[in-house]
Amino acid sequence: MSAAALRMIEEAGIEALTMRALAADLGVGTMTLYTHVRGRDDVLLAAVERLIAELDMAGVTARAGSDWRDHLAEVLAAYAALADRHPRSFELLALAPYADGPVAPHLASAEQALIAGGLAAPDARFALGTADAFATGFLVVRARTAVRAGGAAAAAASHGPAAYARGVAAVIAGIAATLEASGAETL
């Protein structure tokens, strides 16, 4: 069901995902769909879970070096790749609440990797929150620009891969400088 929901969102936008449209796409009656989910919010939550699974944080951690900077760079690269694959659906993940649902364990996993990479827990939360704020804003604008203009080329100048990579480097350097200036202990 979540795969069908993501496909529908990518084809026509989040607004087009209705229970009736999803049921028709799946070839079932609308009431049959309600035996599996309580409503559209459950379907959107399942879509967020699928996007998180597609991020493959275990793979990100395996690819990253042992330093927190390397890990954060890999996480941000994975977010960008996900946004490029799912430009209309990415916003669901980017704007999902942090405190509950599938995002909380995902962020806890990323935080633990930063701690393993040398940051104290409060510094890991700071680094993750700062980097996430940058990536979310940048990638949502890039995705919306690409969708509205009919392709990634429209976003290439100000929000393309080179600009994102430069922003990631600046964010990580800024986080490192801030932590150093505050006397944070890092490896």
Z-matrix of the N, CA and C atoms (Angstrom, degrees):
N
C 1 1.432
C 2 1.530 1 110.89
N 3 1.344 2 117.59 1 -41.75
C 4 1.462 3 119.33 2 -179.12
C 5 1.530 4 111.18 3 -66.54
N 6 1.326 5 117.46 4 -34.23
C 7 1.467 6 119.80 5 177.23
C 8 1.515 7 110.43 6 -64.24
N 9 1.313 8 116.99 7 -42.26
C 10 1.464 9 120.99 8 177.78
C 11 1.520 10 110.48 9 -64.49
N 12 1.322 11 116.90 10 -40.85
C 13 1.460 12 120.77 11 179.17
C 14 1.524 13 110.54 12 -62.70
N 15 1.330 14 117.24 13 -46.02
C 16 1.460 15 120.11 14 178.37
C 17 1.524 16 111.44 15 -62.03
N 18 1.304 17 116.46 16 -41.88
C 19 1.470 18 119.90 17 178.99
C 20 1.524 19 110.29 18 -61.13
N 21 1.329 20 116.34 19 -44.34
C 22 1.469 21 119.89 20 179.82
C 23 1.525 22 111.32 21 -64.18
N 24 1.325 23 116.79 22 -41.31
C 25 1.467 24 120.27 23 178.94
C 26 1.519 25 110.13 24 -63.17
N 27 1.321 26 117.14 25 -43.77
C 28 1.464 27 120.35 26 -179.90
C 29 1.527 28 111.58 27 -64.71
N 30 1.312 29 117.19 28 -34.16
C 31 1.466 30 120.31 29 -178.86
C 32 1.526 31 112.96 30 -76.81
N 33 1.354 32 117.04 31 -38.95
C 34 1.462 33 118.51 32 -170.43
C 35 1.523 34 114.73 33 -133.73
N 36 1.320 35 118.84 34 -2.71
C 37 1.456 36 121.07 35 179.59
C 38 1.518 37 112.66 36 99.15
N 39 1.318 38 114.81 37 160.63
C 40 1.459 39 121.26 38 -177.66
C 41 1.521 40 111.65 39 -60.19
N 42 1.315 41 116.61 40 -37.22
C 43 1.462 42 120.60 41 -178.33
C 44 1.527 43 112.44 42 -62.06
N 45 1.313 44 117.31 43 -27.78
C 46 1.464 45 121.57 44 -177.99
C 47 1.525 46 112.66 45 -77.60
N 48 1.327 47 116.50 46 -14.05
C 49 1.463 48 119.43 47 -179.74
C 50 1.525 49 109.33 48 -80.52
N 51 1.302 50 115.08 49 102.85
C 52 1.458 51 121.54 50 174.48
C 53 1.518 52 107.61 51 -119.01
N 54 1.303 53 116.30 52 162.18
C 55 1.464 54 119.95 53 178.70
C 56 1.530 55 109.81 54 -62.83
N 57 1.301 56 116.82 55 -40.24
C 58 1.472 57 120.79 56 179.81
C 59 1.532 58 110.67 57 -63.91
N 60 1.350 59 116.83 58 -44.88
C 61 1.464 60 120.43 59 -179.60
C 62 1.535 61 110.80 60 -66.47
N 63 1.329 62 117.13 61 -40.69
C 64 1.460 63 120.42 62 179.02
C 65 1.522 64 110.82 63 -65.02
N 66 1.320 65 116.87 64 -43.31
C 67 1.466 66 120.45 65 178.42
C 68 1.527 67 110.44 66 -60.32
N 69 1.318 68 116.85 67 -44.07
C 70 1.463 69 120.52 68 179.10
C 71 1.528 70 110.55 69 -62.80
N 72 1.329 71 116.36 70 -41.77
C 73 1.455 72 120.51 71 179.47
C 74 1.524 73 111.31 72 -62.41
N 75 1.333 74 115.92 73 -38.00
C 76 1.458 75 120.72 74 179.96
C 77 1.526 76 113.16 75 -82.14
N 78 1.336 77 116.52 76 -8.63
C 79 1.458 78 120.36 77 179.66
C 80 1.520 79 113.66 78 75.22
N 81 1.325 80 115.98 79 30.45
C 82 1.465 81 120.44 80 178.32
C 83 1.522 82 108.56 81 -127.88
N 84 1.301 83 115.30 82 166.81
C 85 1.451 84 119.76 83 175.73
C 86 1.518 85 110.66 84 -76.15
N 87 1.312 86 115.75 85 152.89
C 88 1.464 87 120.29 86 -179.57
C 89 1.518 88 111.11 87 -58.14
N 90 1.311 89 117.97 88 -41.38
C 91 1.459 90 120.65 89 -178.84
C 92 1.531 91 111.37 90 -67.09
N 93 1.324 92 116.53 91 -30.65
C 94 1.466 93 120.00 92 175.64
C 95 1.520 94 110.27 93 -63.68
N 96 1.309 95 116.07 94 -39.60
C 97 1.454 96 120.78 95 178.45
C 98 1.535 97 110.41 96 -61.45
N 99 1.308 98 116.44 97 -37.83
C 100 1.466 99 120.40 98 -179.91
C 101 1.531 100 113.07 99 -69.21
N 102 1.303 101 118.23 100 -11.78
C 103 1.468 102 118.98 101 174.02
C 104 1.528 103 110.94 102 -78.29
N 105 1.335 104 117.10 103 -14.11
C 106 1.466 105 122.07 104 -179.14
C 107 1.534 106 112.72 105 -105.66
N 108 1.315 107 117.29 106 -28.59
C 109 1.467 108 122.06 107 -179.86
C 110 1.527 109 108.75 108 -137.99
N 111 1.337 110 114.49 109 156.30
C 112 1.475 111 118.30 110 179.28
C 113 1.512 112 112.17 111 -79.73
N 114 1.320 113 116.77 112 -24.77
C 115 1.456 114 119.55 113 -178.07
C 116 1.519 115 111.18 114 173.14
N 117 1.322 116 114.27 115 -170.16
C 118 1.458 117 121.99 116 -175.99
C 119 1.528 118 111.67 117 -59.64
N 120 1.322 119 117.95 118 -37.72
C 121 1.466 120 120.10 119 179.83
C 122 1.522 121 111.60 120 -59.77
N 123 1.332 122 117.39 121 -37.50
C 124 1.469 123 120.39 122 176.75
C 125 1.527 124 111.10 123 -65.72
N 126 1.315 125 116.46 124 -37.18
C 127 1.464 126 120.44 125 178.31
C 128 1.528 127 109.80 126 -66.19
N 129 1.325 128 116.95 127 -43.19
C 130 1.461 129 120.61 128 178.51
C 131 1.527 130 111.19 129 -64.65
N 132 1.312 131 116.98 130 -38.20
C 133 1.462 132 121.46 131 176.25
C 134 1.530 133 110.42 132 -62.83
N 135 1.313 134 116.54 133 -42.20
C 136 1.472 135 120.45 134 177.17
C 137 1.528 136 110.55 135 -63.35
N 138 1.322 137 116.88 136 -35.75
C 139 1.466 138 120.36 137 177.32
C 140 1.530 139 110.32 138 -65.61
N 141 1.324 140 117.21 139 -41.35
C 142 1.471 141 121.05 140 177.22
C 143 1.525 142 109.69 141 -62.18
N 144 1.322 143 117.06 142 -43.54
C 145 1.465 144 120.57 143 177.91
C 146 1.526 145 110.95 144 -58.90
N 147 1.303 146 116.18 145 -40.33
C 148 1.469 147 120.00 146 -179.91
C 149 1.532 148 110.96 147 -67.42
N 150 1.333 149 116.71 148 -39.57
C 151 1.458 150 120.11 149 177.64
C 152 1.532 151 110.55 150 -63.85
N 153 1.326 152 117.19 151 -41.77
C 154 1.464 153 120.97 152 178.27
C 155 1.524 154 110.33 153 -62.73
N 156 1.320 155 116.07 154 -42.61
C 157 1.468 156 119.28 155 178.31
C 158 1.524 157 110.42 156 -61.95
N 159 1.314 158 116.43 157 -37.86
C 160 1.458 159 120.66 158 -179.92
C 161 1.529 160 111.97 159 -68.39
N 162 1.337 161 116.97 160 -25.64
C 163 1.466 162 119.78 161 175.87
C 164 1.516 163 111.71 162 -62.41
N 165 1.335 164 116.44 163 -30.83
C 166 1.461 165 122.06 164 177.52
C 167 1.522 166 112.09 165 54.51
N 168 1.337 167 114.98 166 65.49
C 169 1.462 168 119.82 167 -178.36
C 170 1.524 169 112.50 168 -60.23
N 171 1.318 170 118.13 169 -31.51
C 172 1.467 171 119.70 170 176.65
C 173 1.530 172 109.70 171 -62.94
N 174 1.306 173 116.91 172 -41.18
C 175 1.462 174 121.05 173 176.81
C 176 1.517 175 111.98 174 -66.82
N 177 1.337 176 116.37 175 -39.71
C 178 1.463 177 120.95 176 177.47
C 179 1.523 178 109.64 177 -59.68
N 180 1.318 179 115.90 178 -47.21
C 181 1.461 180 120.90 179 -179.34
C 182 1.524 181 110.74 180 -62.83
N 183 1.320 182 116.88 181 -39.33
C 184 1.471 183 120.41 182 179.85
C 185 1.529 184 111.21 183 -66.46
N 186 1.335 185 117.49 184 -35.36
C 187 1.467 186 120.99 185 -179.24
C 188 1.523 187 112.36 186 -76.61
N 189 1.340 188 116.50 187 -27.74
C 190 1.460 189 120.80 188 -175.31
C 191 1.522 190 110.66 189 -74.62
N 192 1.297 191 114.39 190 154.23
C 193 1.457 192 119.22 191 173.86
C 194 1.523 193 109.55 192 -75.28
N 195 1.310 194 115.83 193 -172.47
C 196 1.456 195 119.54 194 -176.84
C 197 1.527 196 112.71 195 -83.45
N 198 1.316 197 118.38 196 -10.96
C 199 1.459 198 122.08 197 -178.86
C 200 1.529 199 110.85 198 -87.00
N 201 1.318 200 117.52 199 144.19
C 202 1.467 201 122.00 200 -178.42
C 203 1.526 202 111.61 201 -59.54
N 204 1.334 203 117.37 202 -32.78
C 205 1.467 204 120.59 203 -179.81
C 206 1.529 205 110.72 204 -63.99
N 207 1.331 206 115.34 205 -42.48
C 208 1.465 207 120.39 206 178.67
C 209 1.526 208 110.54 207 -63.20
N 210 1.322 209 115.03 208 -43.32
C 211 1.456 210 118.70 209 -179.70
C 212 1.531 211 110.73 210 -63.84
N 213 1.313 212 116.76 211 -45.44
C 214 1.462 213 119.78 212 -179.83
C 215 1.526 214 110.86 213 -62.15
N 216 1.313 215 117.19 214 -40.14
C 217 1.468 216 120.67 215 177.14
C 218 1.525 217 110.97 216 -62.06
N 219 1.330 218 117.90 217 -41.25
C 220 1.469 219 121.33 218 178.13
C 221 1.530 220 111.68 219 -65.55
N 222 1.336 221 116.67 220 -41.38
C 223 1.464 222 120.11 221 177.77
C 224 1.526 223 110.25 222 -60.60
N 225 1.317 224 116.45 223 -46.19
C 226 1.460 225 120.12 224 -178.91
C 227 1.527 226 111.93 225 -67.00
N 228 1.313 227 117.28 226 -33.45
C 229 1.477 228 120.34 227 174.80
C 230 1.524 229 110.40 228 -66.61
N 231 1.332 230 116.94 229 -39.76
C 232 1.469 231 120.63 230 178.59
C 233 1.527 232 110.61 231 -64.91
N 234 1.342 233 117.15 232 -40.16
C 235 1.468 234 120.47 233 176.69
C 236 1.525 235 110.90 234 -60.65
N 237 1.333 236 116.09 235 -44.17
C 238 1.464 237 119.77 236 -179.48
C 239 1.526 238 110.98 237 -63.13
N 240 1.320 239 117.03 238 -43.01
C 241 1.469 240 120.13 239 178.97
C 242 1.524 241 110.64 240 -63.10
N 243 1.330 242 116.74 241 -40.08
C 244 1.467 243 120.16 242 178.39
C 245 1.528 244 110.28 243 -65.06
N 246 1.321 245 117.09 244 -42.83
C 247 1.466 246 120.68 245 178.78
C 248 1.526 247 111.32 246 -62.38
N 249 1.323 248 116.76 247 -36.24
C 250 1.458 249 120.31 248 178.40
C 251 1.528 250 111.83 249 -70.20
N 252 1.334 251 116.90 250 -35.95
C 253 1.470 252 120.27 251 179.10
C 254 1.527 253 112.15 252 -75.36
N 255 1.325 254 115.83 253 -32.34
C 256 1.472 255 121.09 254 -175.34
C 257 1.528 256 110.46 255 -131.56
N 258 1.320 257 118.05 256 66.15
C 259 1.465 258 119.51 257 -173.73
C 260 1.533 259 114.39 258 -61.68
N 261 1.299 260 117.89 259 -33.73
C 262 1.473 261 119.43 260 179.26
C 263 1.523 262 112.11 261 -83.44
N 264 1.299 263 117.67 262 -31.37
C 265 1.460 264 121.54 263 -177.42
C 266 1.520 265 112.60 264 -85.64
N 267 1.327 266 117.54 265 -23.52
C 268 1.454 267 121.25 266 -175.75
C 269 1.524 268 111.85 267 -55.20
N 270 1.299 269 116.31 268 -35.76
C 271 1.465 270 120.37 269 -178.83
C 272 1.531 271 111.65 270 -59.36
N 273 1.324 272 117.47 271 -30.52
C 274 1.465 273 120.18 272 176.58
C 275 1.522 274 110.80 273 -58.93
N 276 1.316 275 116.46 274 -45.34
C 277 1.459 276 121.23 275 179.27
C 278 1.520 277 110.57 276 -72.52
N 279 1.314 278 116.20 277 -44.78
C 280 1.460 279 120.52 278 -176.11
C 281 1.518 280 112.38 279 -60.38
N 282 1.314 281 117.39 280 -33.66
C 283 1.460 282 121.03 281 -175.48
C 284 1.524 283 113.23 282 -107.72
N 285 1.316 284 117.26 283 8.90
C 286 1.467 285 120.52 284 179.18
C 287 1.524 286 109.75 285 -68.86
N 288 1.333 287 117.27 286 145.37
C 289 1.476 288 119.71 287 178.42
C 290 1.527 289 111.34 288 -61.15
N 291 1.321 290 115.36 289 140.56
C 292 1.456 291 120.96 290 -179.11
C 293 1.518 292 113.41 291 -77.59
N 294 1.310 293 116.73 292 -34.82
C 295 1.464 294 120.68 293 -166.53
C 296 1.519 295 114.71 294 -74.14
N 297 1.304 296 117.33 295 -24.04
C 298 1.462 297 118.28 296 -176.45
C 299 1.520 298 110.24 297 -140.20
N 300 1.308 299 115.11 298 -179.08
C 301 1.454 300 120.00 299 179.79
C 302 1.519 301 111.67 300 69.22
N 303 1.317 302 116.80 301 -161.11
C 304 1.465 303 120.57 302 -173.12
C 305 1.527 304 114.33 303 -73.33
N 306 1.313 305 117.89 304 -15.61
C 307 1.458 306 119.99 305 -177.21
C 308 1.526 307 111.41 306 -72.28
N 309 1.324 308 117.61 307 -36.71
C 310 1.471 309 120.79 308 -176.94
C 311 1.526 310 112.88 309 -57.43
N 312 1.332 311 120.35 310 -51.47
C 313 1.468 312 118.43 311 178.64
C 314 1.532 313 112.87 312 -67.08
N 315 1.311 314 116.77 313 -31.04
C 316 1.466 315 121.21 314 176.97
C 317 1.530 316 109.74 315 -62.41
N 318 1.320 317 117.24 316 -47.60
C 319 1.457 318 120.99 317 179.33
C 320 1.528 319 111.30 318 -67.71
N 321 1.327 320 116.72 319 -36.75
C 322 1.473 321 120.18 320 177.67
C 323 1.528 322 110.16 321 -62.02
N 324 1.316 323 117.08 322 -38.84
C 325 1.455 324 121.82 323 177.99
C 326 1.529 325 110.77 324 -64.65
N 327 1.322 326 116.09 325 -44.51
C 328 1.466 327 119.85 326 178.31
C 329 1.522 328 110.75 327 -64.85
N 330 1.327 329 116.79 328 -39.83
C 331 1.463 330 121.13 329 177.89
C 332 1.525 331 110.73 330 -62.09
N 333 1.332 332 117.29 331 -43.25
C 334 1.469 333 120.69 332 179.32
C 335 1.529 334 111.30 333 -62.29
N 336 1.314 335 116.63 334 -36.76
C 337 1.467 336 119.52 335 178.28
C 338 1.526 337 110.56 336 -66.30
N 339 1.324 338 117.58 337 -37.37
C 340 1.463 339 120.39 338 177.71
C 341 1.531 340 110.86 339 -68.07
N 342 1.324 341 115.77 340 -37.04
C 343 1.467 342 119.97 341 176.06
C 344 1.525 343 109.64 342 -64.24
N 345 1.318 344 116.39 343 -44.27
C 346 1.469 345 119.98 344 177.45
C 347 1.524 346 111.10 345 -62.50
N 348 1.332 347 115.77 346 -26.15
C 349 1.459 348 120.91 347 179.09
C 350 1.521 349 113.89 348 -84.92
N 351 1.327 350 117.24 349 3.95
C 352 1.454 351 119.03 350 172.63
C 353 1.510 352 117.28 351 118.22
N 354 1.325 353 119.19 352 -0.63
C 355 1.461 354 120.08 353 -179.73
C 356 1.521 355 111.37 354 -96.09
N 357 1.316 356 116.36 355 148.25
C 358 1.454 357 121.52 356 170.22
C 359 1.529 358 107.19 357 -72.43
N 360 1.303 359 117.49 358 156.56
C 361 1.470 360 121.46 359 -175.55
C 362 1.526 361 113.24 360 -53.20
N 363 1.335 362 120.38 361 -48.41
C 364 1.478 363 118.95 362 179.80
C 365 1.533 364 112.16 363 -62.71
N 366 1.322 365 116.22 364 -35.91
C 367 1.460 366 119.84 365 179.08
C 368 1.529 367 111.18 366 -71.01
N 369 1.319 368 116.69 367 -35.19
C 370 1.468 369 120.29 368 176.19
C 371 1.521 370 110.19 369 -63.77
N 372 1.340 371 116.71 370 -42.38
C 373 1.472 372 120.17 371 177.94
C 374 1.528 373 110.75 372 -63.19
N 375 1.329 374 115.96 373 -42.65
C 376 1.462 375 120.65 374 177.81
C 377 1.532 376 110.41 375 -60.69
N 378 1.314 377 116.46 376 -49.22
C 379 1.467 378 120.95 377 -177.98
C 380 1.521 379 110.90 378 -61.48
N 381 1.318 380 116.38 379 -45.37
C 382 1.466 381 120.33 380 -178.66
C 383 1.521 382 110.99 381 -66.07
N 384 1.320 383 117.03 382 -43.64
C 385 1.467 384 120.09 383 179.82
C 386 1.516 385 112.42 384 -63.63
N 387 1.319 386 115.92 385 -42.56
C 388 1.468 387 120.24 386 179.72
C 389 1.529 388 111.11 387 -65.86
N 390 1.312 389 115.83 388 -47.20
C 391 1.463 390 119.96 389 -179.81
C 392 1.523 391 111.35 390 -65.03
N 393 1.331 392 116.77 391 -39.89
C 394 1.460 393 120.72 392 178.95
C 395 1.521 394 111.17 393 -63.87
N 396 1.333 395 117.06 394 -40.63
C 397 1.467 396 120.26 395 179.21
C 398 1.530 397 110.08 396 -61.29
N 399 1.321 398 116.79 397 -44.43
C 400 1.469 399 120.01 398 177.33
C 401 1.525 400 110.76 399 -61.48
N 402 1.336 401 115.97 400 -53.44
C 403 1.463 402 120.18 401 -174.74
C 404 1.520 403 111.73 402 -62.16
N 405 1.326 404 116.20 403 -43.66
C 406 1.463 405 119.63 404 -179.05
C 407 1.524 406 110.54 405 -59.69
N 408 1.308 407 116.49 406 -51.90
C 409 1.463 408 119.43 407 -179.08
C 410 1.518 409 112.38 408 -61.01
N 411 1.305 410 116.21 409 -48.86
C 412 1.454 411 121.24 410 -177.76
C 413 1.526 412 111.27 411 -60.83
N 414 1.336 413 115.60 412 -49.19
C 415 1.465 414 119.78 413 -173.28
C 416 1.522 415 112.98 414 -74.58
N 417 1.322 416 118.36 415 -31.97
C 418 1.467 417 119.46 416 175.86
C 419 1.522 418 109.69 417 -66.51
N 420 1.325 419 117.53 418 -43.11
C 421 1.472 420 120.34 419 176.90
C 422 1.525 421 110.08 420 -61.89
N 423 1.337 422 117.05 421 -44.02
C 424 1.467 423 120.45 422 179.58
C 425 1.523 424 110.85 423 -61.98
N 426 1.323 425 116.60 424 -45.40
C 427 1.465 426 120.19 425 -178.80
C 428 1.527 427 110.86 426 -64.59
N 429 1.320 428 116.83 427 -44.86
C 430 1.472 429 119.24 428 179.86
C 431 1.528 430 111.02 429 -63.90
N 432 1.315 431 116.72 430 -39.79
C 433 1.462 432 120.00 431 178.64
C 434 1.521 433 110.30 432 -63.31
N 435 1.310 434 116.63 433 -43.96
C 436 1.463 435 120.90 434 -179.86
C 437 1.519 436 110.83 435 -63.80
N 438 1.334 437 117.70 436 -42.49
C 439 1.463 438 121.08 437 -178.76
C 440 1.525 439 110.43 438 -65.98
N 441 1.308 440 116.81 439 -46.39
C 442 1.477 441 120.43 440 -177.63
C 443 1.516 442 112.07 441 -67.72
N 444 1.327 443 116.51 442 -35.12
C 445 1.453 444 119.83 443 -177.32
C 446 1.522 445 112.57 444 -90.98
N 447 1.316 446 116.61 445 -4.73
C 448 1.457 447 120.01 446 177.55
C 449 1.517 448 114.79 447 84.31
N 450 1.314 449 117.88 448 18.20
C 451 1.464 450 118.65 449 176.37
C 452 1.510 451 112.46 450 165.18
N 453 1.298 452 115.15 451 163.64
C 454 1.461 453 121.84 452 -176.47
C 455 1.518 454 112.54 453 -68.47
N 456 1.321 455 118.24 454 -21.28
C 457 1.466 456 120.34 455 -177.65
C 458 1.520 457 111.53 456 -59.60
N 459 1.315 458 117.71 457 -33.95
C 460 1.461 459 120.82 458 -178.60
C 461 1.520 460 111.83 459 -65.37
N 462 1.300 461 117.29 460 -29.58
C 463 1.468 462 121.36 461 -178.95
C 464 1.523 463 112.21 462 -91.92
N 465 1.319 464 117.56 463 -4.16
C 466 1.462 465 120.79 464 -170.34
C 467 1.523 466 113.99 465 -61.23
N 468 1.303 467 118.28 466 -38.94
C 469 1.462 468 119.45 467 -174.23
C 470 1.523 469 112.54 468 -65.52
N 471 1.303 470 116.96 469 -57.76
C 472 1.460 471 119.12 470 -174.82
C 473 1.520 472 113.77 471 -95.15
N 474 1.324 473 116.95 472 -22.47
C 475 1.460 474 119.56 473 -175.24
C 476 1.529 475 112.51 474 -131.64
N 477 1.303 476 116.39 475 26.31
C 478 1.459 477 120.60 476 179.32
C 479 1.515 478 112.22 477 -80.48
N 480 1.323 479 116.26 478 179.77
C 481 1.466 480 121.40 479 -177.76
C 482 1.531 481 114.23 480 -56.48
N 483 1.322 482 118.20 481 -39.09
C 484 1.472 483 120.11 482 -179.30
C 485 1.529 484 110.69 483 -66.98
N 486 1.320 485 116.59 484 -42.34
C 487 1.464 486 120.11 485 178.41
C 488 1.527 487 110.66 486 -65.40
N 489 1.322 488 116.51 487 -38.81
C 490 1.463 489 119.81 488 178.30
C 491 1.533 490 110.52 489 -64.97
N 492 1.311 491 117.32 490 -46.14
C 493 1.463 492 121.00 491 -179.97
C 494 1.526 493 110.67 492 -60.45
N 495 1.309 494 116.32 493 -40.50
C 496 1.468 495 119.83 494 177.58
C 497 1.524 496 110.67 495 -64.91
N 498 1.321 497 116.74 496 -40.99
C 499 1.460 498 120.99 497 177.39
C 500 1.520 499 112.06 498 -64.24
N 501 1.331 500 116.98 499 -41.70
C 502 1.465 501 121.19 500 177.52
C 503 1.521 502 109.67 501 -59.68
N 504 1.323 503 117.00 502 -46.54
C 505 1.467 504 120.53 503 179.75
C 506 1.527 505 110.53 504 -60.85
N 507 1.331 506 116.61 505 -41.85
C 508 1.465 507 120.38 506 179.87
C 509 1.521 508 111.37 507 -66.25
N 510 1.318 509 117.57 508 -41.75
C 511 1.459 510 121.16 509 179.80
C 512 1.524 511 110.53 510 -64.06
N 513 1.317 512 116.92 511 -46.27
C 514 1.471 513 120.16 512 -179.46
C 515 1.526 514 110.34 513 -64.55
N 516 1.334 515 117.63 514 -43.20
C 517 1.470 516 120.22 515 177.41
C 518 1.525 517 110.55 516 -62.95
N 519 1.311 518 117.14 517 -39.93
C 520 1.457 519 120.59 518 178.90
C 521 1.513 520 112.48 519 -65.63
N 522 1.321 521 116.21 520 -41.36
C 523 1.468 522 120.46 521 177.32
C 524 1.529 523 109.37 522 -62.32
N 525 1.324 524 116.04 523 -46.50
C 526 1.469 525 120.24 524 -179.36
C 527 1.526 526 110.52 525 -60.84
N 528 1.314 527 117.35 526 -43.74
C 529 1.473 528 120.61 527 -179.92
C 530 1.522 529 111.21 528 -65.55
N 531 1.324 530 116.71 529 -39.91
C 532 1.458 531 120.81 530 178.88
C 533 1.526 532 110.62 531 -64.27
N 534 1.322 533 115.83 532 -44.00
C 535 1.469 534 119.62 533 179.13
C 536 1.520 535 110.76 534 -64.86
N 537 1.315 536 116.78 535 -41.25
C 538 1.468 537 120.21 536 179.15
C 539 1.531 538 110.75 537 -64.11
N 540 1.310 539 116.21 538 -42.50
C 541 1.472 540 120.12 539 -178.95
C 542 1.532 541 111.88 540 -66.55
N 543 1.330 542 116.25 541 -28.81
C 544 1.466 543 119.58 542 179.91
C 545 1.520 544 112.30 543 -87.14
N 546 1.323 545 116.07 544 -1.38
C 547 1.466 546 119.69 545 179.91
C 548 1.501 547 114.78 546 80.68
N 549 1.333 548 117.66 547 16.34
C 550 1.464 549 120.94 548 178.40
C 551 1.515 550 109.49 549 -64.09
N 552 1.311 551 114.88 550 141.83
C 553 1.463 552 120.19 551 177.90
C 554 1.515 553 109.01 552 -90.17
N 555 1.303 554 116.08 553 120.51
C 556 1.472 555 120.83 554 174.84
C 557 1.516 556 107.87 555 -130.72
N 558 1.329 557 112.79 556 159.33
C 559 1.477 558 118.22 557 177.85
C 560 1.499 559 110.51 558 -76.33
